[in-house]
Structure formats: structure tokens, C-alpha cells
Amino acid sequence: QVQLVESGGGLVQPGGSLRLSCAVSGSIFRINAMGWYRQAPGKQREWVATIASADSTNYAEAVKGRFTIFRDNAKNTVYLQMNTLKPEDTAVYYCNKVLLVRGTWTSMYTWGQGTQVTVSP
């Protein structure tokens, strides 16, 4: 019943920027904490950032100072602004509703298709 649709990925040079969007349907968006994850080829999916319903945020160490997560409750959309992109940011990026379970941000819904981000000269 919940659908997550990611968009905004693409090919960008190192140092460039992208803004990812995640449109959420089938849930009461404004009360949900939302997170971004990414998965690089041959690696496990990793948590990137979280924004709570009160707009507090948390970031993985690898993206602190470069990425910003924010939300537009009127549009049921969460965004990830990615600046100063590095080749190691290359991955498929996913969004999900998250809960903090024993200290770990844990995804709650079925994963969407994600959006590909490729950082290459």
C-alpha cells in the first residue's frame, strides 16, 4: 500500500551536485521519519541520512557536510541535496520510512527501484 518513487539521479562529474527526490504515497507522510540509503555494486545497502517528523537530521559520517536531507510535507516528498560529489558516492539511492531500533535506523517498507547516481570524470 505504500509506494516509494525515487528520482533525480544521473551522471555528474566529481565536485558536482544533484538533488534526489522521493515521492511517498499510501502513508501519513508528515509523521514519518524518512531516510536515504545507497547501494554500490558488490556492496551492501548502507544508511546515508535521516530526517524526523520534527525535522531533526542525522547523517552518515561519509556524507556529513556535503549532503542535506529535507522534506516538503505538502508534497509528501523527501529530498537529498548532494554537493561536492565524489566517485565513491556512486550507487543506487533509495528512500524509505525509518525507525530507530536499538540504535540503528531501520527501514520499514518494501524498497522501491531507487535512482542511479554516477560520479565520474
C-alpha positions as MATLAB code, in Angstrom:
seq = 'QVQLVESGGGLVQPGGSLRLSCAVSGSIFRINAMGWYRQAPGKQREWVATIASADSTNYAEAVKGRFTIFRDNAKNTVYLQMNTLKPEDTAVYYCNKVLLVRGTWTSMYTWGQGTQVTVSP';
ca = [
       0.000    0.000    0.000;
       2.999    2.291    0.440;
       4.841    3.335   -2.690;
       8.262    4.962   -2.800;
       9.397    6.548   -6.050;
      12.928    7.903   -6.245;
      14.097   10.257   -8.976;
      16.755   12.818   -9.796;
      19.794   10.619  -10.273;
      22.180   10.886  -13.168;
      25.757   11.255  -14.285;
      27.779   14.040  -12.707;
      31.449   14.994  -12.531;
      33.358   14.936   -9.242;
      32.619   18.108   -7.302;
      29.205   18.455   -8.889;
      25.758   18.399   -7.343;
      22.499   16.513   -7.655;
      19.170   16.698   -5.889;
      17.290   13.451   -5.371;
      13.564   13.278   -4.716;
      11.461   10.603   -3.058;
       7.707   10.763   -3.512;
       5.740    8.832   -0.905;
       2.157    7.638   -1.242;
      -0.061    5.490    0.933;
       1.153    6.795    4.298;
       0.720    9.732    6.656;
       3.907   11.350    5.475;
       4.137   14.200    7.958;
       4.518   11.888   10.971;
       7.103    9.606    9.393;
      10.821    9.710    9.836;
      12.361    9.234    6.390;
      15.778    8.060    5.358;
      18.024    7.769    2.353;
      20.129    4.683    1.673;
      22.538    3.728   -1.066;
      23.991    0.561   -2.512;
      27.146    0.430   -4.591;
      27.926   -2.533   -6.867;
      29.113   -5.513   -4.856;
      28.366   -3.846   -1.529;
      25.558   -3.939    0.996;
      22.968   -1.223    1.203;
      24.070    1.462    3.652;
      22.248    4.195    5.505;
      23.009    7.745    4.376;
      20.728   10.212    6.165;
      17.514   10.523    8.155;
      15.027   13.309    8.793;
      12.437   13.004   11.536;
       8.930   14.435   11.513;
      10.190   17.329   13.653;
      12.928   17.959   11.035;
      15.872   16.825   13.115;
      18.502   15.192   10.908;
      21.266   12.618   11.094;
      23.955   11.809    8.560;
      26.430    9.055    7.906;
      29.985   10.180    8.522;
      30.906    9.776    4.860;
      28.438   12.442    3.728;
      28.472   14.952    6.596;
      28.962   18.489    5.366;
      28.193   17.544    1.766;
      24.647   16.134    1.767;
      21.472   17.699    3.144;
      18.198   15.886    3.716;
      14.986   17.896    3.818;
      11.283   17.378    3.270;
       8.211   19.082    1.848;
       5.232   17.737    3.751;
       2.736   19.432    1.422;
       4.140   17.376   -1.463;
       4.780   14.174    0.511;
       8.347   14.312   -0.728;
      11.757   13.956    0.873;
      14.884   15.259   -0.830;
      18.597   14.648   -0.692;
      20.750   17.549   -1.838;
      24.170   16.178   -2.717;
      27.069   18.600   -3.127;
      30.778   18.098   -3.691;
      30.108   14.644   -5.057;
      32.894   12.081   -5.082;
      33.356    8.924   -7.163;
      32.748    6.851   -4.031;
      29.225    8.306   -3.881;
      28.354    6.265   -6.965;
      25.456    3.981   -6.036;
      21.772    3.349   -6.417;
      19.997    5.593   -3.923;
      16.825    4.532   -2.130;
      14.447    6.174    0.303;
      12.323    4.572    2.986;
      10.398    5.217    6.145;
      12.707    4.529    9.074;
      12.511    3.827   12.765;
      15.303    3.894   15.287;
      15.543    0.310   16.522;
      18.175   -0.360   19.176;
      20.310    2.489   17.922;
      20.049    1.677   14.219;
      17.910    3.421   11.603;
      15.810    0.584   10.230;
      13.756    0.615    7.030;
      10.068   -0.215    7.346;
       8.627   -0.530    3.825;
       9.319   -2.522    0.695;
      12.148   -0.949   -1.283;
      11.441    0.986   -4.441;
      13.544    0.835   -7.592;
      15.955    3.541   -6.489;
      17.718    6.092   -8.654;
      21.213    5.694  -10.071;
      23.874    8.246   -9.188;
      27.145    8.005  -11.075;
      30.057   10.313  -10.255;
      32.747   10.092  -12.897;
      35.108   12.485  -14.697;
];
